[in-house]
Amino acid sequence: MSVKQALKFRRRFLKIGALSATSLLLATGFRQQSNPQSLLTPGQTEGPFYPTRGQLDVDMDLTHIKGHTKKAEGQVIMVSGRVMDQFGDPVPQALIDIWQANSFGKYHHELDQRRVKIDKDFQGWGTLQTDNKGNYQFLSVKPGPYPADGKWIRPPHVHFKIAKRGYRELTTQMYFSGEPLNHKDLLLLELSEQEQRQLVVDFSKDPKRKQLNGQFDIVLSKISADKL
């Protein structure tokens, strides 16, 4: 190979290398912009009513308890969603705990001593796992609002705790759009507007099933292998 040919080959090699590096940077940058760390689902307090007592029925249908002939009172809701990591990859077999107040704003918990109606047909909390694509779904009733420490009224919300080895455990809460109490909730107001939007879900009516359907996607932080 002559010197002239060698220089030509080198210029071509460097050009291809530069294009490849640029393409890699653009691809990486695009992925980071599409799934930035800021899109991680914000965490919120577990609250005082995390389930502490076992129960026979902990499946994904909170509207019905095995052995009961009646179903829970209140507006039925179907919540579905997908659990992903910060790169947009699904998180399969993640364990999800869900707990909430009944439609009257009463928890199935020994610390909730308020004189509010107890719905004996409402399950109160349940556990489930995401499928191979990170999807989950559960049936419940829209929880009622309730006073918090006498300072303010908590809007309807559902508690979530999501865990899987290799990811940072997340405890958070899901809210319902259109609720006036959302704008006064001290816990929700601690978050930025973007974080609030991530936790507030739009529900649509399903007239055939007489229920409200909503989608709540969750983004977990994946831990690098060297930190496990």
N, C-alpha and C positions, 0 to 999 in steps of 0.2 A: 504493500500500500504506500502510495506516494505521500509526501508531506501535505500536499494540497488536499488529497483525498482524506487524510487523517484529520485535518482541521475541519473539513466539511462534515465528516462523521461526528466529530466532537461537538460541533455547533448544533447538529441535529439531535444528538443525545441530550445535550443540555436543555434544548428547547422542549423535548418530550418530558424530561425530568421536571422542568418548571411547570409545564401544563399539568402533569400528574399531581405535583405538590399543590398547585392552585385548586385543582379539582377536589383533592382531599380536604383542603381547608374549607372550601365552599360547602362540601357535603357535611363536614363536621359542624360548621357554623350553622347550616340549615337545620341539622338535627337538634342542636342546642337551642336555636330560636323556636323550633317547633315544640320542644319539650323542655323549656327552661326550668331551673330549680324553683323559680317563683311560682310555678304551677303545682308544686307539692300541696296536697290537701292540708290546710291549716289544722293544727291540733287545738282541742278545747278540753276543758276540765271534765273529769270523770263524774263529778258531782257526788252527792252523798248517797245516792240510791242504786249504786252498782250492785247487782245480784250477789247475795252472800249465802243463800239457802238453795239447796238442790230442789229440783222438781222433776216429776216423771216425764212431762212433755216439754221438750225444748226445741221442737222442730221449727221450720220456716213459716208455719201458718200460726200466727199469734191470735187469729180470730176464733180459733176452735181448740178446745182442750180435749184430749182423748178421753172417752167415757162420758162426756157431757152431751146432752141432747140439744142445748141451745148454743148459739154463737154470741160472740162479744157484741156489746152495744156500740153504736157509733158509725161514722162514715168509713167504709172499708177503703183501704189504700193498697196498691201494689207498687212496691219499690223495687226497681231493678237497676243494674249498673255493671260497671266493669272495674276491677282493681288492676292498676298498671303501676310500673315504676316510672322514674323521672325521664326515661328514654322512650316511653311509649310502649314498652314490652309488657305483655300480660303477666300477672302474678297468679299462677294456678295453685289450687289447694291452700289458699290463704284462709285462716280461721277468722270468722267474723262473729262477734258477740253483739247482739242488738237488745236494748232495753228501753222502756219508755213508760210514760203515764198512760192510764186508760183514757177513754173519751171524756171522762169527768175531771181529769187532771190529778188522778190518784195513782201512786205507785204501789206495786206489790212488794213492799219493803217495810221492815219493822221500824225504821226511822221516820216513816211518813205517818205521823199520828193525827193528821188533820181529819176532821169529821166530814169527809167527802165520800160519796157513794163508792163502794167496792164492787167491781164487776167480777163476779166469781167465774165467769165464762171467758175472761180475757187472760191470755197466757202470760203477758207481761214482759217476757224476755225469751230469747231463743238463740241458737247457735247454728251456723251453717258454714260450708266451705265453698270457695269459688271453684268453677269447673276448669278444664284444661285451658280454656281461653281467658280465664280470669273473670268470667261472668258470675253474677249472683242474682238472687231474686227472693223476696219474701212478701208475705201477705200480713197486713195488720189493720188497725183502725187509726184514724187521725187522733193524736193525743190532744187532750184539753190543756188549756193554760192553767197556771197555778202561781200563787204568790211565792216569792223567794225572799226569805228573811224579813218579810214585811216591808221591804224597800222598793220592790218593783214586781211586776207580774211577768213571769217567763212565758214567752210565746210557745205555741206548739212546736215540739222538736223530738227527734229520735236520737238516742245515743248509739255510737258505733265504737267498737274496739277491734282493730284489725292486726293480726300478727302472723308472721311466718319467718322462719330462720333465714337469715341473710338480708332482712329488711328491718328498718327501724319501726318498732311497734307504734301504732297511731291510735289515739283516742280522740274522737271528734264528735260533732253533733250536726244533724241535718235539719234544716228549717223549711217552712212552707212559704212560698211567695204569696204576696198580697195580704199578709198578716200585719195589721197596724202595730202590733206589739213588737214586731221585729225592729222597728225604728227606735224603740225605747229600751231594748234588752241590753243590759250592761255587758254581758259576755260577748254578744255579737258586735257591739260597738267598739270593743277592744281591737277588732280586726280592721284591716284596710278595706276599702271598697271592693277591690279585686278579690280579697279573701272572703268577704261576705258573699259575693256573687258565686263563689265556688261552693258555699254551703247552703245557699237558698235555692230550692228546687221548684220548678214549675210543674204543676200537676194538671192533667187533662181528664175530662170526664169520659168514662167508658160506659155508655148507656146500656149496652147489652149485659154487662156484668154488674151494673150499678155500683161502680167503684171509681176511684181516682187513680190514675197511673202517673208515676213520676220516675225520672232517671237520675241517679246519684252516682257519678263516677268518682273513684277514689284513686289518688296517686300517692304511692309510698316511696320512701327514699331507700334505694338499694345500697347496701353496705359493700364496699370493696372487699375482695377476698382476703387481703392482708390485714383487715381489721376484725375478721371473724375470730 
